Amino acid sequence: MKPIIKQVALVISTFNWPSALELVLESVVRQTKMPDEILVADDGSYDATRQVVEYYQLVYRLPIKHVWQPDKGFRKSLIINKAIRQTSCDYIIQIDGDMILHRSFIADHLRAARRDCFVQGSRVLLDASLTKQLIQTGLVPLHPWSQGIRNRINAIHLPLLAFLFGKKTSSNQNIKACNLAFWRADYVLVNGYNNEFSGWGWEDVEFATRLLQAGCKKKRLKMAGVAYHLHHASSSREQLQDNEILFIETTKNPHWVCPNGYYQAS
């Protein structure tokens, strides 16, 4: 039985790429189903990002909250926790600030939502040339045959066939928080993301692992919920090993409520 979702929040994590965020918000404006609230989780950007948010608040009347923290290095887990503390919406769709959304993205995710499940969407990778074009000229329609797409299969939008890939599993493989949806109640149950993570890597996999330990299932979303990932240089992997150790601790000693997470974010 399909659950009733009272309100949905779209959480967008970002850091110092306002031109990309502008493309993302432009794709939000074009949604067939709008989110009830938009939370821009800003990990310490300069003032240009705030100006983009304020423009879309003023011109498009988007229900946006700009949640900002000082730049003290990559602290995505903490800013996501801070952002979600600002909403009472019962369903959360989380994306990165470089993900352009198919016009049915929100509607597709809402159709895929099930109780005691989180939904892992996929991403379409754009090359550097197409990304540069979009940044310079603005949003244009994207589709599986667009030049500059590296994995065209992920760009196919056939939601009537999405059920073929929607099997529920207990696997934490291929977790990517750039296109992820979950119930706020489940998020709070495991105390959200682990604030101990700093630097790029493993924070999303560790979070999903704790959801699985708490009894949730993972559901894949394919041929629906399409999102296009702008090309950019890779983030520093300097703290990847330390983050992996935190993840391994969670797998070896299941403790699905992290001690430093949602409730401790301030």
N, C-alpha and C positions, 0 to 999 in steps of 0.2 A: 504494500500500500504506500502510495507516494506521500511523504510527509508534508505538512503545512509549514511553509516558511513565512513568518510574519514580516521580517525585514532582513535585507541583505546589505552588507557593507563590503565595499571594494577597498582593499588595503594596497597601496602602491608604495613600495620602498624606493628611495632615490638618494643620490649623492652627486651633486655638482655636475649634472648634465641637463640643464633646463630645456635645451632644444629637443632632447629626446622626450622629456616629460610632457612638453607641449604636444608632441605627436600622439603620445599615449592618451592625454586628456581629450584631444580632438577625436580619437577613436571612441572614447567613452561617450562623448556628445552624440555620436551617431548610433548608439546602441538601440536595438529594437525594444529592449527592456532595460530601464535605467536602474542602477543601484539606489537604495534609499539613502545611502551615505557613502562618501568617499573620504578615505583617510590617507593623506600623503605622509608617510613615515620617513622623515628627512634626517639622515645621519650626519648632519652638520654642514649642509650646503651654504654657499654664499647667498647674498640677498637676491640674486636673479631668480632663484627657485621660488622664493616667497612671492616675487612679482608675477611669475607665471600662474601660481595658485590664485592670487588675488584677481588676476585678469579673468580667469574662468569662473570665479565666484561672481564677479561683477557683470560680465558680458553674457554668460550663459546661465547664470543663477544656479550653478551646480552646488549641491550640498557638500562642500569640501571643508574638512578640517586639516590644517597644516600643523603637524606634530613634529617639532624640531628639537634636536639635542646638539650640544657643542661637538665639534669635530675633535675626537680623541682617538682617532684610528677607526678601523672597521668594527662597528658595534651594531650590526644589523639585528641580532637577537633582541637587544635591549630596546631599540627604537620600535620594532614591531610590537613588543609587549606594551610599550608606552602608548602606541597608537590604538591598540585594541582595548586598552583601559578607557579610551575616550568614546567607546561606542556601546550601545545596548542591543545592537542588531543581533539576531539569533543565528545568522549564517554569515560566514566570512569567506570571501574570495580574495586570495592573495596573489599579487603579481609584482614583478620588478618594474622599475621606472623606465625600462627600455623595451617593453612588450606592447606592440600595437595590436589591438583587439579586433577580431572579426566582428561585424556588426551584431551577430547573434551570440556573442561570447557569454554575456550574463545570462541570457535566456537558456542557452545550452547547459550551463552549469546548474541552474535551478532545476531543470528537468532531470539532471543526473543525480541530484542530491538524494541520499537515503539515510535513514537513521543509523547510528552506530557505524558510519562510514566516513572516511575522508576521500576526496576525489583528486587523483593525480592527472592533470592535463598534460598535453605535450606542447612543444614549441616548434615553430618553423624558423630555421636559421637564414638570415639575410646576409649577403656578402657585403664587403666594404663599399663597393661601387653603388649598390642600390641604397645602402644606408646613407651614404653621402648625398645621393639624389634626394631622398626624402627629407633630410635635414635642411637642404638648400631650398627645395621647391615646395615642401609641405606634403601633406598626406594625399596619396593617390590610391585607387582601388588595388588591392593585392589579391592574387589568386594563384593556384598551383602552377600556372604557366608563366607567371611573371619572371622576367629575366633577373637573375641575381638571387634566386632561391636555391639553397643547397640540398634540402630534403623535402621534395615536393609532395611526398605521400602525406606528411603531416599537415599539409595545407589543404587537403581534400575535406570539404565540408558536406557530409551526407548524414545528418543527424538521425535519419530513420534507420541507418545501419549501425549507429553507435552502440546498440545493445550487443552486437557481436563481440565487442571488446570489453564489455562492462563487467566481466567476472570479478567477484570479490576475492581478495587474497590476503594472506598474512605476510606478504613479502615487503621488505623495506628497500628493495632494489629500484634503481632509477627514480629516486625521489628528487624533485626539483621544485623549490618553493617559488619559482618564477611563474608557475601556473598551478596553484594548489587551492583547494576549498575544503572547509571543515565547519562543523558546528561549534559555535562559541562555547557551549556547555562542555564539549569534549576538550576544547582548548584549555578552559579554566580547570577542568578536572586534572589535567597533567601539569598544571601550573605554567602553561605556555612554553615559549622558547627558553632555553637555558642561557641566562645572562653571562655565564662563565665563558662562553665562546667569544673570541675576538679574532679579527682577521677572517679571511675567506675560507670557507669549507666546513662541511660536516654538520653544521647547525640544523639544517633542514632534515637531514637523514636521522639525526639523533632525536629530533622532535617527533618525526613520524614513527620511529621505533617505540617511543614511549606511548604514543597513541595506540599502537598495536598491542603493546603490553597491557594497556588498560582495557582491551577488549574490542577496539575498533577494527574494522577491516579497511583495506585499501581497494578503491575502485578506480580503474583506468578510464579515461575519457579520450576516445579517438574518434575522428571524423566529426567532431563537434568541439566547441570551446577552443577554437583555433586562435592562436596568438603568434605574432611574428616578432622574432627577437632581433633587434638592431645589432649590427656588428660593432664590437669594441675590443680594445686591448684587454688581455687577461688581467685579472686582479692579482696582487702579490700572493704568493703561496708560502710566505715566510712562516706563518703560524699554522700551516696545514697539519704538521705532525703533532703539535700539541692538541689541536682540535680533534684529531683522530683518536688520541688517547682518551679524551673525554667521551667520545662516542663508544669506544671499546669498553670503558667502564660501565656504561649503560647496558651494553649487551651481555657482559659477564655477570653483572650484579643488578638484575632488573629492579628498578626503582622508578616507576613511571611518573611519580611526582618529583620534579627536580627541586632542589632546595632553594635555588636562586632563579626565579623566573617571573611570571606575570605579576604575582602579588608583591614581589620585591622591587619591581620596576618603578622608579620615581625620578 
